[in-house]
Amino acid sequence: MACAPRTSVVRSLKVNDIGYASTVFIGDLIDFSPVTNVFAVQREIPVFYGDEGHLSAYPIYSSPLPRARQEPAVQMDVTNTSPVICAGNVRVIAISAASMVQFGSVRSIRSEARVKNIRQLLRGLPPK
């Protein structure tokens, strides 16, 4: 890592919900690469045909992701005045798909979440 490792101290942490491929990490981390593929079908009449959910049928799961423009390397000199990262009381309501809450240093994060939502509603019937 570019910086010297430091000790992470968290007084208290409360997390209500963590989604798929997500994490809570206290401490230093070199690389974090979570991936989540979600296929969600919502039907007004719940029916499952048994042959659904082939992700290869949807380009969203295989198309290349756009890449951020690479900036020129920056020369940095970091001096941490304290060897400790301190956090008080932390409350997290939710951590969504392919994400993280971290107290510490990280060198590289490459996170990917691909979600396909399909809603199949009845047509032609009067609302109830």
C-alpha positions in Angstrom: 0.0 0.0 0.0 1.1 3.6 -0.6 0.5 4.5 3.1 1.8 2.7 6.1 -0.9 0.6 7.7 -2.7 2.2 10.6 -4.9 0.8 13.4 -8.6 1.3 12.9 -10.7 1.8 16.1 -14.5 2.0 15.9 -16.4 2.7 19.1 -19.6 1.2 17.9 -21.1 0.2 14.6 -24.7 -0.7 13.8 -25.6 -2.0 10.3 -29.3 -2.7 9.6 -28.9 -4.5 6.3 -26.2 -5.6 3.9 -26.9 -6.5 0.3 -25.4 -9.2 -1.9 -21.6 -9.0 -2.5 -21.3 -6.2 0.1 -19.1 -6.0 3.2 -18.2 -4.2 6.3 -14.4 -4.0 6.7 -12.5 -2.6 9.6 -8.8 -2.3 8.8 -6.6 -2.0 5.8 -7.4 -3.7 2.5 -5.4 -4.1 -0.7 -8.0 -4.9 -3.3 -11.8 -5.1 -3.2 -13.7 -6.3 -6.2 -17.3 -7.3 -5.5 -19.7 -8.3 -8.4 -23.4 -8.7 -8.2 -25.8 -9.8 -11.0 -29.5 -9.4 -10.2 -32.4 -10.6 -12.3 -35.7 -9.6 -10.8 -39.1 -10.4 -12.3 -42.2 -8.9 -10.6 -45.6 -10.2 -11.9 -49.1 -9.2 -11.0 -49.9 -12.9 -11.0 -47.0 -14.8 -9.5 -46.0 -17.6 -12.0 -42.7 -19.3 -12.4 -42.1 -21.1 -15.7 -39.0 -22.9 -14.7 -36.8 -21.9 -17.6 -36.3 -18.2 -16.7 -33.3 -16.4 -15.5 -30.7 -17.1 -18.2 -28.6 -14.1 -17.8 -26.9 -14.6 -21.2 -30.2 -13.6 -22.9 -29.7 -10.0 -21.6 -26.8 -7.9 -22.9 -26.7 -5.9 -19.7 -24.8 -8.8 -18.1 -22.2 -9.2 -20.8 -21.7 -5.7 -22.3 -18.4 -4.1 -21.4 -18.5 -1.5 -18.6 -17.4 2.0 -19.4 -14.0 2.8 -17.9 -13.0 5.9 -16.1 -10.5 8.1 -17.9 -7.0 7.3 -16.6 -5.4 10.4 -15.1 -1.7 10.9 -15.2 0.1 9.5 -12.1 0.4 11.9 -9.2 3.4 11.9 -7.0 2.2 12.1 -3.4 3.9 12.2 0.0 1.5 11.4 2.9 2.3 11.9 6.5 -0.3 10.5 8.9 0.0 12.5 12.2 -1.6 9.7 14.1 -1.1 5.9 13.7 -4.8 5.4 14.5 -8.0 5.9 12.5 -10.8 6.7 15.0 -14.5 6.5 14.4 -17.1 7.2 17.0 -20.6 5.8 16.8 -21.5 4.8 13.3 -25.0 3.8 12.1 -25.6 2.5 8.6 -29.1 1.9 7.4 -28.2 -0.2 4.4 -25.3 -1.2 2.2 -26.5 -2.0 -1.3 -25.3 -4.6 -3.8 -21.5 -4.7 -4.5 -20.5 -2.0 -2.1 -18.7 -1.6 1.2 -18.3 0.4 4.4 -14.7 0.5 5.4 -12.6 2.1 8.2 -9.0 2.0 7.0 -7.0 2.3 3.9 -7.7 0.6 0.5 -5.5 0.6 -2.6 -8.0 -0.5 -5.2 -11.8 -0.8 -5.5 -13.5 -2.2 -8.6 -17.2 -2.7 -7.9 -19.8 -3.9 -10.3 -23.6 -4.3 -10.0 -25.8 -5.2 -12.9 -29.5 -5.2 -12.3 -32.3 -6.2 -14.7 -35.8 -5.5 -13.4 -38.8 -6.8 -15.3 -42.4 -5.9 -14.3 -45.2 -7.9 -16.0 -48.5 -6.3 -15.3 -52.0 -7.3 -16.6 -53.6 -5.1 -19.2 -57.2 -4.3 -20.0 -58.6 -5.0 -16.6 -60.1 -2.2 -14.6 -58.3 -1.2 -11.4 -59.6 -2.6 -8.2 
